[in-house]
Amino acid sequence: MTTTNQNTNRRLTPGTQVVSKTDGEPGRVVRISTYRRNAIDAWSYLVETTYGQETWDAGDLFVPEKE
C-alpha cells in the first residue's frame, strides 16, 4: 500500500476510485458527505461499494495508484 499525504483525500471528485484502509473494500466516491469548517475540504464521503452506499471518513481511505 502506498503512503499518501492525509490532506490529499480532502478534495476528491465524484467517480474517484477509493479503497478503505480498514478492510480493503473498494468503492467509488458519490459525493462529499460532510465538509470541514472551511466549507471546501471533505470530512467524509458517500461511497458506492458492491454492498451499497456507505459513509467513509476521508482519513480512512486512499486512492490506488493508476498503472
Backbone as CSV, one residue per row, in Angstrom:
resi,resn,N_x,N_y,N_z,CA_x,CA_y,CA_z,C_x,C_y,C_z
1,MET,0.851,-1.176,0.000,0.000,0.000,0.000,0.892,1.233,0.000
2,THR,0.492,2.228,-0.727,1.242,3.469,-0.853,0.864,4.433,0.258
3,THR,1.868,5.055,0.859,1.611,6.064,1.867,1.259,7.368,1.170
4,THR,0.162,7.992,1.589,-0.258,9.254,0.982,-0.368,10.323,2.041
5,ASN,-0.300,11.549,1.600,-0.483,12.677,2.492,-1.952,12.722,2.905
6,GLN,-2.217,12.886,4.179,-3.581,12.861,4.695,-4.460,13.930,4.041
7,ASN,-3.889,15.067,3.667,-4.671,16.152,3.080,-5.113,15.873,1.649
8,THR,-4.506,14.917,0.967,-4.858,14.665,-0.428,-6.245,14.067,-0.568
9,ASN,-6.788,13.461,0.466,-8.110,12.848,0.394,-9.236,13.816,0.713
10,ARG,-8.955,15.072,0.862,-9.984,16.030,1.259,-10.700,16.697,0.104
11,ARG,-10.230,16.487,-1.119,-10.856,17.144,-2.278,-11.020,16.165,-3.441
12,LEU,-11.580,15.008,-3.175,-11.815,14.011,-4.214,-13.096,14.336,-4.965
13,THR,-13.101,14.050,-6.242,-14.266,14.329,-7.080,-15.132,13.081,-7.209
14,PRO,-16.422,13.259,-7.498,-17.294,12.102,-7.697,-16.749,11.187,-8.803
15,GLY,-16.842,9.890,-8.574,-16.345,8.911,-9.527,-14.936,8.423,-9.240
16,THR,-14.245,9.075,-8.299,-12.882,8.670,-7.959,-12.907,7.304,-7.295
17,GLN,-12.057,6.399,-7.778,-11.954,5.075,-7.172,-11.155,5.191,-5.880
18,VAL,-11.676,4.595,-4.800,-11.026,4.630,-3.496,-11.042,3.237,-2.876
19,VAL,-10.183,3.044,-1.873,-10.115,1.782,-1.139,-10.090,2.092,0.348
20,SER,-10.858,1.340,1.117,-10.903,1.520,2.562,-9.605,1.020,3.190
21,LYS,-9.020,1.814,4.092,-7.819,1.389,4.816,-8.141,0.339,5.871
22,THR,-9.383,0.301,6.345,-9.723,-0.618,7.435,-9.919,-2.051,6.969
23,ASP,-10.569,-2.255,5.802,-10.830,-3.629,5.368,-10.492,-3.900,3.909
24,GLY,-9.931,-2.925,3.201,-9.521,-3.120,1.816,-10.657,-3.139,0.811
25,GLU,-11.840,-2.716,1.230,-13.009,-2.718,0.344,-12.895,-1.587,-0.678
26,PRO,-13.061,-1.895,-1.972,-13.025,-0.849,-2.993,-14.374,-0.160,-3.139
27,GLY,-14.350,1.048,-3.670,-15.578,1.787,-3.917,-15.310,2.999,-4.778
28,ARG,-16.370,3.751,-5.070,-16.260,4.994,-5.848,-16.971,6.107,-5.095
29,VAL,-16.354,7.276,-5.088,-16.926,8.441,-4.417,-18.192,8.870,-5.152
30,VAL,-19.284,9.047,-4.399,-20.532,9.560,-4.952,-20.581,11.071,-4.767
31,ARG,-20.293,11.511,-3.529,-20.280,12.938,-3.204,-19.659,13.125,-1.836
32,ILE,-19.392,14.371,-1.479,-18.934,14.675,-0.128,-20.123,14.553,0.814
33,SER,-19.919,13.871,1.922,-20.991,13.687,2.896,-20.966,14.794,3.955
34,THR,-19.777,15.086,4.467,-19.618,16.118,5.489,-18.411,16.990,5.151
35,TYR,-18.586,18.314,5.242,-17.495,19.252,4.975,-16.784,19.637,6.264
36,ARG,-15.514,20.012,6.118,-14.757,20.579,7.242,-15.221,22.015,7.460
37,ARG,-14.710,22.651,8.500,-15.137,24.014,8.841,-14.884,25.026,7.735
38,ASN,-13.876,24.776,6.897,-13.577,25.734,5.828,-14.569,25.649,4.671
39,ALA,-15.489,24.712,4.714,-16.550,24.518,3.718,-16.029,24.164,2.328
40,ILE,-14.771,23.754,2.238,-14.175,23.342,0.968,-13.743,21.880,1.038
41,ASP,-13.015,21.538,2.082,-12.458,20.194,2.229,-13.470,19.230,2.833
42,ALA,-13.315,17.963,2.475,-14.235,16.924,2.949,-13.786,16.335,4.281
43,TRP,-14.756,16.061,5.140,-14.525,15.304,6.370,-14.857,13.837,6.107
44,SER,-15.938,13.610,5.318,-16.324,12.248,4.950,-16.978,12.245,3.571
45,TYR,-16.997,11.055,2.979,-17.568,10.874,1.642,-18.654,9.815,1.655
46,LEU,-19.623,9.966,0.768,-20.580,8.916,0.479,-19.935,8.085,-0.621
47,VAL,-19.747,6.783,-0.357,-19.023,5.902,-1.274,-19.934,4.760,-1.704
48,GLU,-19.969,4.487,-2.998,-20.730,3.364,-3.552,-19.819,2.137,-3.573
49,THR,-20.241,1.073,-2.887,-19.491,-0.181,-2.853,-20.371,-1.280,-3.443
50,THR,-19.847,-2.484,-3.498,-20.637,-3.600,-4.014,-21.801,-3.932,-3.086
51,TYR,-21.745,-3.469,-1.844,-22.798,-3.745,-0.859,-23.773,-2.592,-0.685
52,GLY,-23.614,-1.529,-1.452,-24.489,-0.362,-1.333,-23.677,0.884,-1.048
53,GLN,-24.332,1.907,-0.523,-23.656,3.170,-0.218,-23.275,3.218,1.255
54,GLU,-22.054,3.693,1.509,-21.523,3.814,2.870,-20.870,5.180,3.023
55,THR,-20.781,5.650,4.247,-20.072,6.891,4.545,-18.703,6.538,5.108
56,TRP,-17.664,7.034,4.463,-16.286,6.789,4.889,-15.620,8.105,5.247
57,ASP,-14.874,8.123,6.360,-14.076,9.292,6.721,-12.946,9.458,5.718
58,ALA,-12.581,10.689,5.428,-11.523,10.974,4.455,-10.197,10.343,4.869
59,GLY,-9.931,10.248,6.153,-8.687,9.657,6.632,-8.670,8.142,6.620
60,ASP,-9.820,7.514,6.346,-9.920,6.054,6.346,-9.913,5.457,4.947
61,LEU,-9.517,6.243,3.946,-9.481,5.720,2.580,-8.243,6.213,1.864
62,PHE,-7.919,5.531,0.768,-6.829,6.001,-0.079,-7.212,5.783,-1.531
63,VAL,-6.554,6.529,-2.406,-6.761,6.423,-3.843,-5.652,5.528,-4.387
64,PRO,-6.004,4.380,-5.000,-4.954,3.500,-5.530,-4.231,4.145,-6.704
65,GLU,-2.977,3.778,-6.858,-2.188,4.315,-7.978,-2.666,3.715,-9.282
66,LYS,-2.678,4.525,-10.332,-3.049,4.039,-11.659,-1.816,3.454,-12.334
67,GLU,-2.027,2.348,-13.044,-0.907,1.698,-13.716,-0.716,2.219,-15.104
